[in-house]
Amino acid sequence: MPNRRLDVLAIGNAIVDVIADADDAFLDQWGMHKGAMRLVDEADAMRLYAAMPPGRELSGGSAANTVAGIASLGLAGGFVGQVADDQLGEIFAHDIHSLGVEFDTPPRSAIGATARCLILVTPDAQRTMNTFLGAASRLNPEAVDPARVAEARIVYLEGYLWDPDEPRSAMMKAMNTAREAGTKIAFTLSDSFVVDRHRRELWDLFEQKRIDILFANLAEIMSLAEHDSADDAALSVAALVPTVVVTRSEQGAFALSRGERAEVPAEPIRSLVDTTGAGDLFAAGFLAGEARGLGLERSLRLGAIAAAEVIQHYGARPETELRALVGNLLA
Amino acid sequence: MPNRRLDVLAIGNAIVDVIADADDAFLDQWGMHKGAMRLVDEADAMRLYAAMPPGRELSGGSAANTVAGIASLGLAGGFVGQVADDQLGEIFAHDIHSLGVEFDTPPRSAIGATARCLILVTPDAQRTMNTFLGAASRLNPEAVDPARVAEARIVYLEGYLWDPDEPRSAMMKAMNTAREAGTKIAFTLSDSFVVDRHRRELWDLFEQKRIDILFANLAEIMSLAEHDSADDAALSVAALVPTVVVTRSEQGAFALSRGERAEVPAEPIRSLVDTTGAGDLFAAGFLAGEARGLGLERSLRLGAIAAAEVIQHYGARPETELRALVGNLLA
């Protein structure tokens, strides 16, 4: 029985977010789908950046935000992701290290710049993302250390990594290693357009029993099952995936696990500022509960509390120590 | 009579701020004076950065913040400052351009990295700054275009530039050019330790009638005059400098100008978050009033409103359009 030194080992895109305010007209003008993520190349990223208002730079990346939440909850987290040998790469590494997260994927040169996500926050607090993947798209299987995977209770993978080839291979390696080591495999669908691009392959993963915990929001679960009822869609996935968690924004979240169903409302908030990271932090709370074996409802509540913190300020990582916010829930 | 295309041309350090929360013990441990700025070399900056919590990166630089405020007030601003040919330099240039500020000092390579200011914000919202000047310290006189200076109503210079040699020469050139062109010269003392390092030279500038408008906070004006009464200190400076503006944090501000004295209280705020940029934005409001010839009291009120906006969020530049906040004051 391996020593489970890490609660969660997350594998994802190592990204620095550039967050600016914009109105709906700006999104329309640039052909963006509100609330979605799209990949842009370096030239498009530069064109868009030039048109954007002043930005706040904050470390991001979906799975990296989740593991930041894990650390903020007082659990042990590790991260695997590719940065370049540049200033944004240094910022990413600094920020995740300073949270106490293990991160030692070496920066590489000549693979493009560190990934940036240009995020437009509209007055309704929704975020619309334009990602230049750069170095992050060059994460390769060598970066995944089987010994590290075996030391984790849960390995957490982001669907965004399914787009580029090398990171997809790295994820496959992580899944294979995790199965052998008895490490649970959690996966987030990330974005409904990601689901749309890879629906067949995702179902193959489920059928091959490669996923233990699946995270989706409403748009993602409905796109996955091509079904306009989230409940029915979740049920159809739950036939293949032991635990399915569906987040529903201000309507809270529900989960299906081995015949059990649990549901929580959204946590009350004082003011909605920026929804960036809501799903990532929900996953953090839920995974913390899972790692500690706290049961479905308590894990969902931890998710709801973590998500509520992150949407009340700009940026996708907690600014308040989540451990203190959740109190006895994680005793 | 030259065409005054620019209301304010600011010359200062081109800096990206890295803002993180810290407690008083952290400041003590690192030997920092709360509320002050100190210069650090690259090695010290890296050591300190490694020990700091996760950061928010936001464009800063004292005079650059001021001209950001000028633009946010709807006036025409230009900036002169040196960045390197790197990612932080791109961020600095993007942010100031996106505000509509003229900035075309070419980035240079092989002069060190773009300047960073590591800012620790304590729970009392005070900011303590550790500046690695890098490329900013290599601003040289060639960057100051006499034609540009002549097109400005006011040239605004930051005391921080008095430390390194080349920028000091650039400021002297700007002052000489401004005098010839009939451009007003405004100067901010920046920091009481800067004053302490250059007290004699500063008084020489005043005696040579090189400064038309001087900005100081309480600590700076008292250090300048080596006097423990800010009023008396300001009076002694006002004998040589036509307009002296003294900011007093939550006690508001006063100004002395050609025998006249005016005073304003601080603007009410909802919550104090981060005082970074308070003095810079006060200067922006006051200079906007000066550029429009609005008189001492109205200019002070503009300063107080701009300062109040910036201390209610992280970062040293306005997040709300100041033009809308000041309403009829700047009609």
Chai-1 contact restraints between the chains, C-beta under 6 A:
chainA,res_idxA,chainB,res_idxB,connection_type,confidence,min_distance_angstrom,max_distance_angstrom,comment,restraint_id
A,P53,B,S98,contact,1.0,0.0,6.0,A-B,restraint_1
A,P54,B,D95,contact,1.0,0.0,6.0,A-B,restraint_2
A,P54,B,S98,contact,1.0,0.0,6.0,A-B,restraint_3
A,R56,B,R56,contact,1.0,0.0,6.0,A-B,restraint_4
A,R56,B,L58,contact,1.0,0.0,6.0,A-B,restraint_5
A,E57,B,E57,contact,1.0,0.0,6.0,A-B,restraint_6
A,L58,B,R56,contact,1.0,0.0,6.0,A-B,restraint_7
A,D86,B,Q87,contact,1.0,0.0,6.0,A-B,restraint_8
A,Q87,B,D86,contact,1.0,0.0,6.0,A-B,restraint_9
A,Q87,B,Q87,contact,1.0,0.0,6.0,A-B,restraint_10
A,Q87,B,L88,contact,1.0,0.0,6.0,A-B,restraint_11
A,L88,B,Q87,contact,1.0,0.0,6.0,A-B,restraint_12
A,D95,B,P54,contact,1.0,0.0,6.0,A-B,restraint_13
A,S98,B,P53,contact,1.0,0.0,6.0,A-B,restraint_14
A,S98,B,P54,contact,1.0,0.0,6.0,A-B,restraint_15
